[in-house]
Amino acid sequence: MNGTMVLEEKWPVLSRHVQAAGWLRVWTDLGRAPRTIDAYARGLAEYLEMCEREGVDPLTASRAHVGVYVRELTERPSRRGANVVSLDSGSGLANATIQQRLVPVRLFYDHLVEEGLRESNPVGRGRFTPGRRGGGNQRGLVPRLTKLPWIPTEQQWADILAVAAVEPVRNRVMLALASGLRTWD
């Protein structure tokens, strides 16, 4: 049993889309790592399932259809559950995960363009063009976000200091060294 057949068993949607299964077979034949193929198959299968739900032929899908897929990814509930409370909790997948899920879709459309089955890739990619005004950047479909460090508000910092005030000296010194504090009020 070859690798593509195993993928089609894991994600039956792939067997309903000949071009997708063929594209994955090419990547397998090129000797890509099994986990890479598995990740590509998962991302492409999710996209193809969305196409089927929306009644869209993936071979003729537009940028708007890819946008529907991105919206689904951003609204997907967390696997940790709806009641998880954390500093950065929210709905949807993380930006890096969304980027990861779009890679196989973009590569699949690159393949269709190379095979002459499409004129353009609806996923697109960000590009840097030297000499263009405004820095020369063209944004990709989903901007890459860099998560900034958490900075406490004045009240949150006061709460941290109140908790630390009853801690042993060692813990207060460690907090002071970690935060760069010089004095305790």
N, CA, C and O atoms as a DFTB+ gen file, in Angstrom:
740 C
 N C O
     1  1       0.854      -1.180       0.000
     2  2       0.000       0.000       0.000
     3  2       0.897       1.239       0.000
     4  3       1.773       1.373       0.854
     5  1       0.677       2.152      -0.965
     6  2       1.554       3.320      -1.015
     7  2       1.073       4.409      -0.055
     8  3      -0.021       4.330       0.502
     9  1       1.915       5.421       0.122
    10  2       1.641       6.472       1.095
    11  2       0.401       7.286       0.790
    12  3      -0.307       7.709       1.704
    13  1       0.127       7.514      -0.516
    14  2      -1.038       8.314      -0.870
    15  2      -2.327       7.582      -0.511
    16  3      -3.301       8.207      -0.091
    17  1      -2.337       6.257      -0.676
    18  2      -3.533       5.496      -0.323
    19  2      -3.796       5.573       1.177
    20  3      -4.948       5.653       1.604
    21  1      -2.742       5.549       1.968
    22  2      -2.896       5.677       3.418
    23  2      -3.486       7.049       3.748
    24  3      -4.367       7.158       4.600
    25  1      -3.004       8.089       3.077
    26  2      -3.530       9.438       3.310
    27  2      -4.997       9.518       2.917
    28  3      -5.788      10.167       3.602
    29  1      -5.365       8.867       1.825
    30  2      -6.754       8.900       1.383
    31  2      -7.663       8.141       2.345
    32  3      -8.845       8.464       2.469
    33  1      -7.118       7.135       3.026
    34  2      -7.904       6.443       4.050
    35  2      -8.092       7.339       5.269
    36  3      -9.163       7.363       5.874
    37  1      -7.038       8.077       5.623
    38  2      -7.086       8.965       6.781
    39  2      -7.991      10.167       6.517
    40  3      -8.739      10.601       7.393
    41  1      -7.908      10.697       5.290
    42  2      -8.726      11.841       4.870
    43  2      -9.433      11.473       3.566
    44  3      -8.910      11.723       2.480
    45  1     -10.618      10.880       3.676
    46  2     -11.342      10.422       2.484
    47  2     -11.606      11.513       1.441
    48  3     -11.757      11.210       0.258
    49  1     -11.662      12.766       1.867
    50  2     -11.913      13.858       0.930
    51  2     -10.846      13.884      -0.170
    52  3     -11.131      14.313      -1.288
    53  1      -9.628      13.435       0.129
    54  2      -8.561      13.447      -0.866
    55  2      -8.867      12.522      -2.038
    56  3      -8.490      12.817      -3.172
    57  1      -9.547      11.405      -1.779
    58  2      -9.867      10.470      -2.857
    59  2     -10.941      11.038      -3.789
    60  3     -11.094      10.555      -4.911
    61  1     -11.676      12.038      -3.349
    62  2     -12.700      12.658      -4.187
    63  2     -12.145      13.784      -5.054
    64  3     -12.861      14.350      -5.880
    65  1     -10.877      14.103      -4.862
    66  2     -10.242      15.185      -5.626
    67  2      -8.942      14.652      -6.244
    68  3      -7.893      14.620      -5.600
    69  1      -9.044      14.242      -7.493
    70  2      -7.944      13.573      -8.187
    71  2      -6.685      14.438      -8.228
    72  3      -5.581      13.935      -8.018
    73  1      -6.843      15.734      -8.497
    74  2      -5.677      16.614      -8.593
    75  2      -4.955      16.728      -7.251
    76  3      -3.726      16.776      -7.205
    77  1      -5.719      16.769      -6.164
    78  2      -5.109      16.870      -4.837
    79  2      -4.325      15.609      -4.509
    80  3      -3.192      15.682      -4.033
    81  1      -4.929      14.453      -4.763
    82  2      -4.233      13.185      -4.500
    83  2      -2.982      13.081      -5.372
    84  3      -1.941      12.606      -4.919
    85  1      -3.089      13.525      -6.617
    86  2      -1.924      13.500      -7.517
    87  2      -0.813      14.411      -7.039
    88  3       0.363      14.056      -7.110
    89  1      -1.182      15.585      -6.552
    90  2      -0.173      16.521      -6.042
    91  2       0.557      15.933      -4.841
    92  3       1.779      16.036      -4.743
    93  1      -0.185      15.319      -3.932
    94  2       0.452      14.686      -2.770
    95  2       1.338      13.522      -3.193
    96  3       2.384      13.288      -2.588
    97  1       0.930      12.791      -4.226
    98  2       1.743      11.684      -4.732
    99  2       3.087      12.207      -5.254
   100  3       4.128      11.586      -5.036
   101  1       3.055      13.350      -5.942
   102  2       4.292      13.956      -6.449
   103  2       5.223      14.280      -5.288
   104  3       6.413      13.970      -5.342
   105  1       4.690      14.904      -4.235
   106  2       5.512      15.250      -3.072
   107  2       6.074      13.994      -2.411
   108  3       7.225      13.982      -1.973
   109  1       5.265      12.942      -2.339
   110  2       5.724      11.672      -1.766
   111  2       6.840      11.093      -2.626
   112  3       7.867      10.653      -2.109
   113  1       6.632      11.095      -3.956
   114  2       7.635      10.549      -4.876
   115  2       8.935      11.341      -4.840
   116  3      10.006      10.798      -5.113
   117  1       8.844      12.615      -4.506
   118  2      10.054      13.445      -4.408
   119  2      10.824      13.185      -3.116
   120  3      11.889      13.760      -2.892
   121  1      10.280      12.320      -2.272
   122  2      10.988      11.925      -1.060
   123  2      10.817      12.861       0.112
   124  3      11.656      12.881       1.013
   125  1       9.747      13.639       0.120
   126  2       9.516      14.506       1.273
   127  2       9.267      13.659       2.517
   128  3       8.798      12.525       2.422
   129  1       9.576      14.202       3.653
   130  2       9.433      13.488       4.925
   131  2       7.975      13.105       5.147
   132  3       7.074      13.875       4.814
   133  1       7.737      11.929       5.704
   134  2       6.352      11.489       5.942
   135  2       5.527      12.464       6.775
   136  3       4.339      12.649       6.512
   137  1       6.136      13.081       7.764
   138  2       5.378      14.031       8.585
   139  2       5.017      15.296       7.805
   140  3       3.972      15.903       8.040
   141  1       5.882      15.682       6.885
   142  2       5.573      16.830       6.022
   143  2       4.386      16.490       5.140
   144  3       3.448      17.278       5.016
   145  1       4.427      15.312       4.527
   146  2       3.320      14.872       3.671
   147  2       2.031      14.799       4.488
   148  3       0.969      15.209       4.019
   149  1       2.127      14.281       5.696
   150  2       0.953      14.165       6.561
   151  2       0.370      15.547       6.881
   152  3      -0.845      15.737       6.840
   153  1       1.242      16.502       7.198
   154  2       0.782      17.865       7.508
   155  2       0.159      18.515       6.272
   156  3      -0.872      19.178       6.375
   157  1       0.775      18.329       5.111
   158  2       0.220      18.871       3.874
   159  2      -1.139      18.248       3.586
   160  3      -2.075      18.945       3.196
   161  1      -1.248      16.932       3.778
   162  2      -2.517      16.237       3.525
   163  2      -3.603      16.756       4.455
   164  3      -4.734      16.982       4.023
   165  1      -3.270      16.947       5.731
   166  2      -4.258      17.452       6.689
   167  2      -4.740      18.841       6.295
   168  3      -5.945      19.090       6.253
   169  1      -3.811      19.746       6.007
   170  2      -4.186      21.116       5.634
   171  2      -4.999      21.155       4.359
   172  3      -5.987      21.884       4.278
   173  1      -4.596      20.377       3.352
   174  2      -5.324      20.367       2.093
   175  2      -6.695      19.719       2.260
   176  3      -7.674      20.168       1.663
   177  1      -6.767      18.664       3.070
   178  2      -8.053      17.990       3.313
   179  2      -9.036      18.943       3.984
   180  3     -10.211      18.974       3.617
   181  1      -8.577      19.716       4.957
   182  2      -9.460      20.683       5.619
   183  2      -9.990      21.702       4.614
   184  3     -11.166      22.066       4.639
   185  1      -9.106      22.155       3.733
   186  2      -9.521      23.125       2.715
   187  2     -10.529      22.503       1.747
   188  3     -11.536      23.127       1.411
   189  1     -10.260      21.281       1.301
   190  2     -11.169      20.607       0.362
   191  2     -12.533      20.343       1.001
   192  3     -13.561      20.428       0.329
   193  1     -12.542      20.026       2.291
   194  2     -13.816      19.846       2.995
   195  2     -14.611      21.141       3.028
   196  3     -15.832      21.130       2.868
   197  1     -13.920      22.257       3.235
   198  2     -14.592      23.557       3.209
   199  2     -15.157      23.810       1.815
   200  3     -16.283      24.291       1.684
   201  1     -14.392      23.494       0.774
   202  2     -14.869      23.674      -0.597
   203  2     -16.143      22.861      -0.831
   204  3     -17.098      23.350      -1.435
   205  1     -16.147      21.632      -0.352
   206  2     -17.333      20.790      -0.522
   207  2     -18.534      21.368       0.228
   208  3     -19.643      21.384      -0.305
   209  1     -18.325      21.842       1.457
   210  2     -19.430      22.446       2.230
   211  2     -19.991      23.672       1.533
   212  3     -21.199      23.911       1.548
   213  1     -19.096      24.455       0.915
   214  2     -19.500      25.698       0.255
   215  2     -19.959      25.476      -1.182
   216  3     -20.414      26.415      -1.836
   217  1     -19.847      24.238      -1.687
   218  2     -20.238      23.944      -3.066
   219  2     -19.308      24.563      -4.094
   220  3     -19.755      24.984      -5.161
   221  1     -18.014      24.622      -3.783
   222  2     -17.018      25.261      -4.642
   223  2     -16.103      24.195      -5.231
   224  3     -15.631      23.312      -4.515
   225  1     -15.855      24.277      -6.522
   226  2     -14.867      23.404      -7.151
   227  2     -13.489      23.983      -6.826
   228  3     -13.201      25.122      -7.191
   229  1     -12.637      23.216      -6.147
   230  2     -11.323      23.760      -5.773
   231  2     -10.491      24.199      -6.981
   232  3      -9.624      25.064      -6.852
   233  1     -10.745      23.614      -8.141
   234  2      -9.975      23.991      -9.326
   235  2     -10.337      25.378      -9.830
   236  3      -9.563      25.990     -10.566
   237  1     -11.518      25.890      -9.440
   238  2     -11.929      27.222      -9.887
   239  2     -12.147      28.185      -8.713
   240  3     -12.678      29.278      -8.906
   241  1     -11.751      27.797      -7.522
   242  2     -11.956      28.632      -6.329
   243  2     -11.238      29.974      -6.477
   244  3     -10.188      30.077      -7.112
   245  1     -11.833      30.980      -5.879
   246  2     -11.265      32.327      -5.932
   247  2     -10.610      32.680      -4.595
   248  3     -10.654      31.914      -3.633
   249  1     -10.013      33.849      -4.574
   250  2      -9.413      34.364      -3.340
   251  2     -10.476      34.496      -2.251
   252  3     -10.181      34.307      -1.071
   253  1     -11.707      34.818      -2.639
   254  2     -12.802      34.937      -1.668
   255  2     -13.079      33.589      -1.004
   256  3     -13.371      33.534       0.191
   257  1     -12.989      32.514      -1.764
   258  2     -13.213      31.185      -1.188
   259  2     -12.096      30.823      -0.204
   260  3     -12.348      30.225       0.842
   261  1     -10.874      31.188      -0.549
   262  2      -9.763      30.960       0.384
   263  2      -9.989      31.808       1.633
   264  3      -9.656      31.389       2.742
   265  1     -10.553      32.991       1.453
   266  2     -10.885      33.848       2.589
   267  2     -11.889      33.192       3.532
   268  3     -11.789      33.350       4.749
   269  1     -12.852      32.461       2.982
   270  2     -13.817      31.736       3.813
   271  2     -13.079      30.701       4.657
   272  3     -13.376      30.529       5.839
   273  1     -12.113      30.011       4.043
   274  2     -11.317      29.017       4.769
   275  2     -10.530      29.683       5.900
   276  3     -10.488      29.167       7.017
   277  1      -9.917      30.813       5.612
   278  2      -9.157      31.531       6.644
   279  2     -10.090      31.960       7.771
   280  3      -9.739      31.840       8.944
   281  1     -11.271      32.458       7.426
   282  2     -12.235      32.860       8.465
   283  2     -12.596      31.668       9.343
   284  3     -12.670      31.799      10.564
   285  1     -12.821      30.503       8.730
   286  2     -13.129      29.296       9.515
   287  2     -11.993      28.975      10.479
   288  3     -12.234      28.606      11.628
   289  1     -10.758      29.115      10.012
   290  2      -9.608      28.830      10.877
   291  2      -9.533      29.817      12.031
   292  3      -9.182      29.446      13.151
   293  1      -9.866      31.083      11.757
   294  2      -9.780      32.100      12.817
   295  2     -10.917      31.994      13.818
   296  3     -10.812      32.511      14.930
   297  1     -12.014      31.325      13.435
   298  2     -13.160      31.201      14.332
   299  2     -13.260      29.835      14.993
   300  3     -14.126      29.616      15.840
   301  1     -12.389      28.923      14.616
   302  2     -12.448      27.563      15.151
   303  2     -12.235      27.583      16.659
   304  3     -11.300      28.224      17.140
   305  1     -13.096      26.886      17.419
   306  2     -12.915      26.854      18.876
   307  2     -11.613      26.134      19.260
   308  3     -11.130      25.250      18.551
   309  1     -11.083      26.536      20.375
   310  2      -9.854      25.927      20.883
   311  2     -10.085      24.463      21.237
   312  3     -11.148      24.094      21.735
   313  1      -9.073      23.629      20.973
   314  2      -9.157      22.217      21.355
   315  2      -9.149      22.068      22.869
   316  3      -9.574      21.041      23.399
   317  1      -8.664      23.097      23.568
   318  2      -8.601      23.043      25.030
   319  2      -9.951      23.291      25.675
   320  3     -10.098      23.137      26.888
   321  1     -10.944      23.675      24.872
   322  2     -12.278      23.894      25.417
   323  2     -12.628      25.359      25.480
   324  3     -11.756      26.228      25.467
   325  1     -13.925      25.619      25.549
   326  2     -14.414      26.998      25.547
   327  2     -14.202      27.694      26.885
   328  3     -14.222      28.924      26.940
   329  1     -14.000      26.940      27.968
   330  2     -13.884      27.542      29.293
   331  2     -12.446      27.811      29.722
   332  3     -12.200      28.144      30.881
   333  1     -11.506      27.672      28.814
   334  2     -10.107      27.917      29.161
   335  2      -9.909      29.414      29.347
   336  3     -10.312      30.215      28.505
   337  1      -9.292      29.776      30.443
   338  2      -9.019      31.183      30.704
   339  2      -7.507      31.349      30.788
   340  3      -6.843      30.721      31.613
   341  1      -6.988      32.185      29.940
   342  2      -5.563      32.501      29.970
   343  2      -5.403      33.933      29.501
   344  3      -6.361      34.555      29.043
   345  1      -4.192      34.454      29.618
   346  2      -3.967      35.842      29.244
   347  2      -4.264      36.099      27.776
   348  3      -4.725      37.182      27.417
   349  1      -4.000      35.099      26.911
   350  2      -4.194      35.307      25.480
   351  2      -5.288      34.425      24.911
   352  3      -5.273      34.105      23.722
   353  1      -6.249      34.024      25.758
   354  2      -7.295      33.133      25.257
   355  2      -8.180      33.867      24.261
   356  3      -8.339      35.087      24.316
   357  1      -8.731      33.113      23.380
   358  2      -9.609      33.648      22.359
   359  2      -9.999      32.515      21.444
   360  3      -9.548      31.382      21.615
   361  1     -10.821      32.812      20.488
   362  2     -11.237      31.756      19.584
   363  2     -10.288      31.714      18.398
   364  3      -9.547      32.660      18.131
   365  1     -10.333      30.610      17.708
   366  2      -9.553      30.471      16.492
   367  2      -8.157      29.952      16.730
   368  3      -7.645      29.934      17.850
   369  1      -7.562      29.531      15.630
   370  2      -6.200      29.022      15.678
   371  2      -5.213      30.181      15.754
   372  3      -5.531      31.307      15.374
   373  1      -4.036      29.897      16.239
   374  2      -2.987      30.909      16.310
   375  2      -2.553      31.303      14.897
   376  3      -2.699      30.527      13.953
   377  1      -2.023      32.503      14.768
   378  2      -1.580      33.006      13.473
   379  2      -0.600      32.051      12.812
   380  3      -0.710      31.787      11.615
   381  1       0.363      31.525      13.575
   382  2       1.358      30.618      12.999
   383  2       0.711      29.333      12.486
   384  3       1.142      28.784      11.472
   385  1      -0.321      28.851      13.180
   386  2      -1.016      27.642      12.739
   387  2      -1.793      27.915      11.462
   388  3      -1.829      27.072      10.566
   389  1      -2.408      29.073      11.373
   390  2      -3.131      29.445      10.155
   391  2      -2.150      29.510       8.986
   392  3      -2.441      29.013       7.898
   393  1      -0.991      30.124       9.213
   394  2       0.039      30.175       8.164
   395  2       0.405      28.759       7.722
   396  3       0.528      28.476       6.530
   397  1       0.578      27.876       8.708
   398  2       0.956      26.485       8.419
   399  2      -0.128      25.780       7.604
   400  3       0.192      25.018       6.691
   401  1      -1.399      26.018       7.917
   402  2      -2.498      25.366       7.201
   403  2      -2.638      25.906       5.776
   404  3      -3.130      25.201       4.895
   405  1      -2.211      27.146       5.544
   406  2      -2.310      27.727       4.204
   407  2      -1.195      27.269       3.265
   408  3      -1.357      27.318       2.046
   409  1      -0.074      26.826       3.817
   410  2       1.059      26.414       2.976
   411  2       0.663      25.331       1.975
   412  3       0.911      25.506       0.782
   413  1       0.056      24.211       2.406
   414  2      -0.281      23.196       1.402
   415  2      -1.319      23.671       0.387
   416  3      -1.299      23.240      -0.766
   417  1      -2.221      24.550       0.803
   418  2      -3.218      25.074      -0.133
   419  2      -2.512      25.916      -1.192
   420  3      -2.793      25.784      -2.383
   421  1      -1.598      26.780      -0.758
   422  2      -0.840      27.618      -1.700
   423  2      -0.002      26.752      -2.636
   424  3       0.033      26.997      -3.842
   425  1       0.679      25.733      -2.083
   426  2       1.505      24.861      -2.920
   427  2       0.660      24.041      -3.895
   428  3       1.084      23.793      -5.024
   429  1      -0.521      23.625      -3.471
   430  2      -1.438      22.898      -4.354
   431  2      -1.823      23.778      -5.538
   432  3      -1.828      23.323      -6.682
   433  1      -2.148      25.043      -5.260
   434  2      -2.511      25.946      -6.352
   435  2      -1.301      26.281      -7.223
   436  3      -1.451      26.454      -8.433
   437  1      -0.114      26.376      -6.641
   438  2       1.102      26.533      -7.454
   439  2       1.215      25.369      -8.440
   440  3       1.539      25.568      -9.611
   441  1       0.945      24.152      -7.958
   442  2       0.983      22.952      -8.803
   443  2      -0.035      23.059      -9.941
   444  3       0.276      22.745     -11.090
   445  1      -1.256      23.503      -9.615
   446  2      -2.286      23.628     -10.648
   447  2      -1.895      24.665     -11.702
   448  3      -2.177      24.485     -12.887
   449  1      -1.249      25.745     -11.271
   450  2      -0.783      26.766     -12.219
   451  2       0.299      26.165     -13.113
   452  3       0.274      26.348     -14.330
   453  1       1.255      25.443     -12.505
   454  2       2.340      24.822     -13.280
   455  2       1.810      23.798     -14.277
   456  3       2.372      23.637     -15.360
   457  1       0.730      23.106     -13.916
   458  2       0.134      22.095     -14.795
   459  2      -0.782      22.718     -15.852
   460  3      -1.314      22.009     -16.706
   461  1      -0.966      24.032     -15.797
   462  2      -1.812      24.712     -16.766
   463  2      -3.299      24.566     -16.487
   464  3      -4.119      24.806     -17.373
   465  1      -3.659      24.174     -15.267
   466  2      -5.068      23.994     -14.921
   467  2      -5.690      25.263     -14.329
   468  3      -6.909      25.359     -14.182
   469  1      -4.840      26.229     -13.994
   470  2      -5.286      27.525     -13.478
   471  2      -4.336      28.582     -14.018
   472  3      -3.189      28.297     -14.364
   473  1      -4.847      29.819     -14.083
   474  2      -3.975      30.910     -14.518
   475  2      -3.241      31.561     -13.364
   476  3      -2.137      32.078     -13.535
   477  1      -3.863      31.536     -12.167
   478  2      -3.247      32.209     -11.021
   479  2      -3.528      31.440      -9.747
   480  3      -4.388      30.560      -9.698
   481  1      -2.780      31.797      -8.722
   482  2      -2.911      31.173      -7.407
   483  2      -3.750      32.084      -6.520
   484  3      -3.342      33.215      -6.256
   485  1      -4.926      31.622      -6.043
   486  2      -5.776      32.489      -5.224
   487  2      -5.242      32.738      -3.819
   488  3      -5.709      33.649      -3.135
   489  1      -4.274      31.945      -3.381
   490  2      -3.730      32.141      -2.036
   491  2      -2.717      33.268      -2.054
   492  3      -2.727      34.118      -1.162
   493  1      -1.858      33.294      -3.033
   494  2      -0.851      34.336      -3.135
   495  2       0.148      34.267      -1.997
   496  3       0.078      33.384      -1.142
   497  1       1.058      35.187      -1.998
   498  2       2.087      35.246      -0.953
   499  2       2.596      36.674      -0.879
   500  3       2.500      37.442      -1.836
   501  1       3.130      37.004       0.264
   502  2       3.722      38.327       0.411
   503  2       5.014      38.408      -0.378
   504  3       5.724      37.414      -0.524
   505  1       5.316      39.589      -0.885
   506  2       6.529      39.764      -1.674
   507  2       7.235      41.041      -1.239
   508  3       6.608      41.986      -0.762
   509  1       8.531      41.049      -1.411
   510  2       9.316      42.248      -1.153
   511  2       9.878      42.706      -2.483
   512  3      10.545      41.946      -3.184
   513  1       9.604      43.948      -2.821
   514  2      10.106      44.499      -4.070
   515  2      11.009      45.674      -3.733
   516  3      10.518      46.720      -3.309
   517  1      12.340      45.524      -3.915
   518  2      13.245      46.629      -3.600
   519  2      12.918      47.870      -4.419
   520  3      12.591      47.784      -5.602
   521  1      13.013      49.020      -3.770
   522  2      12.824      50.280      -4.461
   523  2      11.395      50.780      -4.502
   524  3      11.155      51.913      -4.919
   525  1      10.435      49.962      -4.079
   526  2       9.048      50.442      -4.066
   527  2       8.852      51.408      -2.909
   528  3       9.465      51.260      -1.852
   529  1       8.001      52.390      -3.116
   530  2       7.712      53.339      -2.041
   531  2       6.983      52.628      -0.920
   532  3       6.255      51.664      -1.157
   533  1       7.177      53.101       0.297
   534  2       6.511      52.498       1.446
   535  2       7.180      51.216       1.905
   536  3       6.538      50.378       2.538
   537  1       8.442      51.048       1.601
   538  2       9.169      49.883       2.089
   539  2       9.165      48.705       1.137
   540  3       9.922      47.755       1.337
   541  1       8.327      48.740       0.097
   542  2       8.360      47.692      -0.898
   543  2       7.730      46.382      -0.479
   544  3       7.977      45.358      -1.115
   545  1       6.932      46.379       0.561
   546  2       6.309      45.132       0.999
   547  2       4.917      44.990       0.420
   548  3       4.141      45.945       0.396
   549  1       4.603      43.778      -0.051
   550  2       3.238      43.445      -0.442
   551  2       2.778      42.393       0.539
   552  3       3.409      41.344       0.673
   553  1       1.687      42.662       1.224
   554  2       1.216      41.755       2.268
   555  2       0.705      40.457       1.678
   556  3       0.133      40.437       0.588
   557  1       0.917      39.376       2.407
   558  2       0.344      38.103       2.046
   559  2      -1.123      38.061       2.426
   560  3      -1.659      39.027       2.970
   561  1      -1.772      36.945       2.140
   562  2      -3.195      36.795       2.432
   563  2      -3.477      36.960       3.924
   564  3      -4.437      37.627       4.309
   565  1      -2.647      36.359       4.751
   566  2      -2.766      36.478       6.203
   567  2      -1.453      37.081       6.705
   568  3      -0.396      36.474       6.533
   569  1      -1.499      38.250       7.314
   570  2      -0.250      38.863       7.780
   571  2       0.394      38.032       8.886
   572  3      -0.293      37.445       9.722
   573  1       1.708      37.995       8.874
   574  2       2.435      37.286       9.924
   575  2       2.486      38.191      11.146
   576  3       2.939      39.334      11.085
   577  1       2.013      37.647      12.243
   578  2       1.995      38.417      13.482
   579  2       3.103      37.933      14.401
   580  3       3.405      36.741      14.467
   581  1       3.694      38.866      15.097
   582  2       4.670      38.532      16.114
   583  2       4.040      38.860      17.451
   584  3       3.675      40.005      17.715
   585  1       3.916      37.853      18.288
   586  2       3.279      38.053      19.579
   587  2       4.219      38.853      20.479
   588  3       5.359      38.459      20.726
   589  1       3.719      39.966      20.954
   590  2       4.506      40.825      21.829
   591  2       4.443      40.305      23.259
   592  3       3.488      39.622      23.629
   593  1       5.442      40.621      24.057
   594  2       5.417      40.169      25.450
   595  2       4.299      40.848      26.230
   596  3       3.894      41.970      25.923
   597  1       3.813      40.147      27.237
   598  2       2.773      40.698      28.086
   599  2       3.387      41.752      28.992
   600  3       4.408      41.502      29.634
   601  1       2.781      42.916      29.049
   602  2       3.211      43.991      29.938
   603  2       2.042      44.276      30.864
   604  3       0.960      44.641      30.403
   605  1       2.246      44.113      32.173
   606  2       1.124      44.310      33.099
   607  2       0.710      45.770      33.174
   608  3       1.521      46.677      32.987
   609  1      -0.578      45.975      33.453
   610  2      -1.081      47.323      33.707
   611  2      -0.584      47.751      35.086
   612  3       0.009      46.961      35.820
   613  1      -0.831      48.994      35.419
   614  2      -0.428      49.483      36.741
   615  2      -1.091      48.653      37.844
   616  3      -0.448      48.292      38.830
   617  1      -2.378      48.355      37.669
   618  2      -3.099      47.569      38.683
   619  2      -2.554      46.144      38.763
   620  3      -2.385      45.607      39.858
   621  1      -2.282      45.535      37.622
   622  2      -1.737      44.169      37.625
   623  2      -0.359      44.149      38.302
   624  3      -0.040      43.221      39.045
   625  1       0.444      45.172      38.039
   626  2       1.769      45.238      38.662
   627  2       1.637      45.420      40.179
   628  3       2.381      44.807      40.945
   629  1       0.701      46.252      40.606
   630  2       0.464      46.442      42.040
   631  2       0.025      45.126      42.681
   632  3       0.445      44.810      43.795
   633  1      -0.818      44.355      41.984
   634  2      -1.260      43.050      42.491
   635  2      -0.088      42.074      42.606
   636  3       0.001      41.320      43.575
   637  1       0.796      42.087      41.636
   638  2       1.985      41.216      41.680
   639  2       2.844      41.580      42.883
   640  3       3.298      40.701      43.615
   641  1       3.067      42.877      43.087
   642  2       3.897      43.325      44.212
   643  2       3.244      42.995      45.553
   644  3       3.939      42.669      46.516
   645  1       1.918      43.077      45.621
   646  2       1.212      42.746      46.866
   647  2       1.394      41.265      47.197
   648  3       1.603      40.916      48.359
   649  1       1.318      40.411      46.213
   650  2       1.531      38.971      46.429
   651  2       2.985      38.717      46.815
   652  3       3.271      37.925      47.712
   653  1       3.903      39.403      46.123
   654  2       5.328      39.197      46.399
   655  2       5.727      39.696      47.788
   656  3       6.681      39.183      48.372
   657  1       5.015      40.683      48.322
   658  2       5.369      41.265      49.614
   659  2       5.313      40.254      50.751
   660  3       6.027      40.407      51.742
   661  1       4.485      39.233      50.630
   662  2       4.374      38.231      51.692
   663  2       5.233      36.988      51.408
   664  3       5.221      36.021      52.169
   665  1       5.962      37.037      50.317
   666  2       6.842      35.914      49.966
   667  2       8.153      36.004      50.747
   668  3       8.507      37.071      51.247
   669  1       8.868      34.893      50.852
   670  2      10.181      34.925      51.505
   671  2      11.133      35.866      50.749
   672  3      10.936      36.162      49.571
   673  1      12.161      36.321      51.460
   674  2      13.129      37.266      50.901
   675  2      13.724      36.733      49.596
   676  3      13.877      37.484      48.632
   677  1      14.057      35.451      49.563
   678  2      14.649      34.854      48.360
   679  2      13.748      35.100      47.142
   680  3      14.238      35.521      46.095
   681  1      12.461      34.846      47.264
   682  2      11.538      35.022      46.142
   683  2      11.413      36.490      45.734
   684  3      11.311      36.807      44.549
   685  1      11.424      37.387      46.738
   686  2      11.342      38.815      46.419
   687  2      12.595      39.271      45.686
   688  3      12.514      40.065      44.749
   689  1      13.756      38.771      46.106
   690  2      15.012      39.119      45.427
   691  2      14.980      38.602      43.990
   692  3      15.391      39.312      43.073
   693  1      14.501      37.381      43.783
   694  2      14.436      36.808      42.439
   695  2      13.502      37.644      41.550
   696  3      13.820      37.894      40.387
   697  1      12.358      38.073      42.088
   698  2      11.451      38.920      41.324
   699  2      12.113      40.253      41.003
   700  3      11.997      40.761      39.887
   701  1      12.807      40.816      41.985
   702  2      13.469      42.101      41.769
   703  2      14.540      41.979      40.685
   704  3      14.657      42.852      39.824
   705  1      15.304      40.917      40.728
   706  2      16.335      40.713      39.698
   707  2      15.703      40.482      38.319
   708  3      16.189      40.997      37.312
   709  1      14.636      39.719      38.286
   710  2      13.980      39.417      37.014
   711  2      13.314      40.654      36.414
   712  3      13.278      40.801      35.192
   713  1      12.795      41.528      37.243
   714  2      12.071      42.685      36.733
   715  2      12.908      43.953      36.681
   716  3      12.465      44.968      36.143
   717  1      14.100      43.905      37.228
   718  2      14.960      45.069      37.199
   719  2      14.619      46.111      38.251
   720  3      15.049      47.260      38.152
   721  1      13.836      45.712      39.275
   722  2      13.472      46.656      40.321
   723  2      14.687      46.949      41.216
   724  3      15.558      46.100      41.410
   725  1      14.715      48.152      41.742
   726  2      15.804      48.530      42.638
   727  2      15.327      48.606      44.083
   728  3      16.084      48.290      45.001
   729  1      14.068      49.026      44.297
   730  2      13.565      49.189      45.662
   731  2      12.179      48.588      45.794
   732  3      11.485      48.342      44.807
   733  1      11.800      48.360      47.035
   734  2      10.454      47.888      47.346
   735  2       9.760      48.976      48.185
   736  3      10.286      49.397      49.215
   737  1       8.616      49.411      47.753
   738  2       7.885      50.453      48.491
   739  2       6.849      49.837      49.392
   740  3       6.135      50.555      50.093
